[in-house]
Amino acid sequence: MHPRSNSHRHGDADSEAEASTSLPTTTGAPKETPLPWTQLSALLAVRLAEPINFTLVMPFIYEMVEGFDVVKNPQDVSFYAGLLLTSYSICQAITTMYWGPLSDRIGRRPTLLMGLTGDLATFVLFGLSKSYKWAIITRSLNGFFAGNSAVVKSVVAEIADDTNRPRMMALLPLMWNIGAVAGAAVGGLLADPANQYPSIFGRFDILRTYPYLLPCLVGSLTTTFGLIVGLFKLKETLVIEPAVPDVVTQEAGIATEATPLVSTAPQQNGEPLPAQSMLSLLTPTCKFVMATNLLMCLAIAMGDQIYPIFAASAPADGGLGFSTRDIGISLSVSSVAVLYLQLVAYPKLAH
């Protein structure tokens, strides 16, 4: 039996290399994990409450302020209405940074339920407004409890994996747009029902005394639904692991099976590093993303809050002279257009 020549061996090696490079690769994207609809549906019900309460007041905010004694000049209604709308956003911005750390300490579920309870109570109190002072206090308190959006995103990140996280995250702005459609419609169609529908609600004195109570009560039904679903269906997703010291009995110099082989605390030259501050997390990339998001949110908020005041102002003052009903319908139509862009137009552009 003759030994194979070197040239033969090199030829076989070249053939094997060519064959290996010509074989198609079998690696591909991992299969998407099915969405956990039991948890996700409860989370979406919780998420739906905030956009409804945010947009519901916009159709009648101008008319509400106009009925208060605070305004002496009709042209000042726009200023006080804008201030009332802004109070919600200011208080929300102040407290949003604290809801996340609170959920890290007491859990996601208690934090979400606490926010919904406060949202429900303050929104009903806002519907009972008879003075501008009462309205701005209750609306500000409503903003204080509107910090669930950050906690909801944390829960989504904890129940998702790398395969289904983008799809689950995409459902959150979808719920916001659905809530915007419903909130604007309810606020415009049910504001001052005793005058809009005298044959149906004209006999209820409470609706004449509190003309904006009915839309707030109807909007609060969504918050109540989210609260009930969260109470019975939403599960805690935060896992708090007890801290294990590097050496259990340091004085005795012994360790147990619970002692980690490698210290979990970040160290440098054998010394533990100081805890990172919030400012240290602001990397250039993070600053760029935050600045972009700030400009985008500024443009959206300006459009959302300026339009109702512009639409309700009299034509002599440069407005459109719309009724609360017309403002609510127009806001709902614009939100439906956003839904179309999000569900149909943007996916086609992305592909």
N, C-alpha and C positions, 0 to 999 in steps of 0.2 A: 504494500500500500504506500503510494508515494505521498510525501508531505506536500501540502499546498504551498505554492510559491507565494512570495511576498506580494508580487503584483496582483495575484489572485485575491489575497486577503484585502489589499487596498481597494480592489474593485468591488468586493462584497461590501466593504465599509461604506464606499461611496454610494452604492446602490441602496443600502439601508438608510443612509442619511437622506437621499432623495426621496425614498419611500416615506420616511417619517415626516419630512416637510410637506409632502403632498397629501397626507392624510388630513381630513377635515377635523377641526377641533370640536370637541363635544361639550366644552364648557359653555355655559350661557347664563343669563340672568336667573336668579333663584325664583321659584314659584311664589307668588304672593300669598301670604297667610290670610285666611278668611277673616273678615272683620268681626270683632267681638260685639255683635249687635246688642246684646243684653246690656252691657256696660255703655256702649256707645250711644244707644238710643236714650238712656237716662241722662247721659252727659249732654246730648243735643237738646233735650228738653230743658235742662238747666240753662244752656246757652241762649235759648230762644227768648228768655224773659227780658234780658237787657236791651236788645234793639227795639223791642216793642215799647218798653217804657221810655226809651230815649226819643223815639220818633212820634209817639202818640200825642205829645203836647204841642208839637210844632204847628199843626193847623189852627189851633185856637189860642196860641200864646198871645198874639196881638190883641185879639178881642178880649181876652182875660185881663190883660194889663189895662186896656182902655176902660174897663169897667171899674177899676180901682180908683180911689180918690187921690192917688199919688200924682197923677198926671194933670197938670194945669193947662198946658199947651198941647193940642193934638199932635203937633210935630215931635213932641218928646216921647210919644208912645214907643217909637222904634228904639230909642235909647234904653228905656226901662225894660222892654221886651228882650232886647239883646243881652242886657245884664242878667235877666232871669235865666235865659238859656245858658249863658256862660257860667253861672254859678255851679251848675251841675258838672260841667267839664273841669272847672278849676278844682272842685272838691274831689272828683274822681282822680285827677292827676296827682293830688297831694297824697292820697291813700293807696294808690295802686301798688307802689313800691313796698308797702307793708303787708299786703295780703299774701304775697308769695312767702316771705319769711314766716308769717303766722301759720301758713299751711305746713311749713316744714317742721314746726314745733307741735302743733295739735292735730295735724292730719289734713288731707285734702277734703274729705267728706264733711267734717264738722265746719270747715271754713266755707265751703260752698253753701251749706245749709244756713249758716249764720248770715251770709250775704243775701241769700234769697229772703230770709225772714225780715231783715232790715229793709230790703228793697220793697217788699210787700207792704209793710206798715207805713213807711214814709210816702209811698206813692198814693195810698188811699188818703193819707193826711193832706197830700197836695191837692187832691180832688175836693177837699173841704175848705179850700182857701176862700176867705172873704176879704182879705187885705193883702197888699203887696208884701208886707213884712212877713206874714205867715207863709205866703207862697215862696219867697226866696229862702226862708229857713228850711221848709220841708223839701224844696228842690235841692238845696245844698246837702241836706242829710241823705237824700236819695242818691246823690253823687258819691257820698262817702261809702255807701254800701255797694257801689257798682264796680267792684274790683274782681269779679269772678272770672273775667276773660283770661287773666294771667294764670289763674289756678286751673282753669279748664284746659289750657294748653299743656300745663304740667301733667295733668292726668292723661291726656292723649299721648304724650311722649312716654308715659309709663306703661300704658296698656298696649302700645303699638310696638312693632319691630321695624327693622330696616326695609322690609318688603312692602308693608302696608301703611307706614307712617305718612308718606306724602298724600295718599288718598284720604286718610282720616283727617289730616290737617286741612285739606281742601274743603271738607264739609263745614268747618267753622265759619268762614266768610259766607258760605251758602246760607247757613242759618241766620246770619246777620241780615242778609238781603231779604229773606223770607219774612223775618220779623219787621223789617223796615216797611215792606208792603202792607202787612197786616196792621202795624201800629198807625201809620199815616191814614189808612182807610177808616179805622175805628175812631181815631181822633177827629177826623173831618165829618164823619157821618153821624156821630153820636154826641157831639158837643152841643150844649144848650138844647137838649131834646124837647123841652117843654115848648119852645118856640119853633123848632124845626118840624116837630111832629105833634102839634097840639091835640089832635084827635086821639093819640095814643098815650102821650106822657103829660098832657096838659093838666090832668087831675091830680098829679103827684106834687104836693107842695114842696117836698124835699128837693125835687129836681129844679124847682124854680128858685129855691133858696141857694142851692149849690148846683149851678148849671153845668159844671164840668166834673161832677162826681160820677156820672154814669160811664163815660169813656174810661175813667181811671179804674172803676170797678171791673169793667170788662177786660181792660188790659191786665189787671191784677189776677184774672183767672189763669192766665198763662204762667205767671209767677207761682200761683198756688199749685198748678199742675206740676211745674218743675220741682217745687218743694216736696210734693207728695211722692213723685217718681224718685227723686233723689233720696228721700227718706227710706223707701222700701226697696229700691232697685240698685242704687249706686253703692258700690263697695269701695272700701278704703284701698288705695293703691300705693300709699307711701309705706315703705318698709324701713323702719328705724332699727338699725343694728346696734346693740349695746357696745359701747367702747371697751375694748380689751387692752389693758396695759401691756407694754412690751415685756415687762417682767412683773409677774403677779406679786411676788413678795420680794421687792427690790432689796430690802434690808437683809434678808436671809440669803440673797443671791441665788435663788432657785427659780425654776420655771415649771409650768405645768403643760398639759396637752393643749390648753386653751391659748397658750402664748404663741403669737405668730412667729414664724421663722425669720421673716423680714419685717422691720418696723413699718407700719402703715403711715406714719407721720412723715411728711417731706423733710429731708435732712440735707445738710451741706456740711462736709467735713465733720460728720458725727454730731453736729448740733442741729436741733429742730429749727426749721425756717419759720419766720413770723407769719401769722395769718395774713392772707391777701386782703387788701382793702377793695372797696367798690371801684375806686379810681384806677387801681392797677389792672382791672379787667377791661378798661377802655383802650383797647388796642387800636391802631389806625384803621384796620378793617371794621372793627366794631363801631368806631366813630363815624365812618363813612355810611355804614348801613343805618345807624341811628339818625344821621342827618337826612338821608334820603327818605326814611320813613316819616321823619318830622315834617318835611316839606309836603309829602303826599297827604298825610293826615291833616295838615293845615289847610290845604286846598279843599279836601273833602269837607272838613268842618265848616269852612267859610261858605261853601255852597249849600250845605245842609241847613245852616242857621240864618244865613242872610236871605235866602229865597223866601221862606215863609213871611218874613217881615216885609220884604219888597212886594210880595204878592198881596198882602193884606192892606198895605198903605193905600190911601186914596189916590186916584189919578192926579189930583191937583198937587199932591206932594211928590209926584214922580213914581207912584206905585201902580199896581194893576187893579186894585179895588176888588180882589177876589173875596168870596165868602169862605167861611171855614170849610164848608163842604167842597168847594172848588179847589181849595188848597190841598185838602186831604186826597182828593182824586188825582190831582196833578202829581203829588209826591208819590203816590202809589204807582202811577204810570211810569214815572222815571225809575222807580225801583224795579219794576218789571223789566224795563229795558236793560238795567244792570244785570238782572238774572239771565237774560238772553245772552249778553256779552260773555258772562262767566261760564255758562253751560254750553253754548254753541260756538260763538265767534272765537273766543280765546283758545279753546282746544284745537280748532282747525288751524289757527295761526301757529300754535306750538308744534303741530305735526307737519 
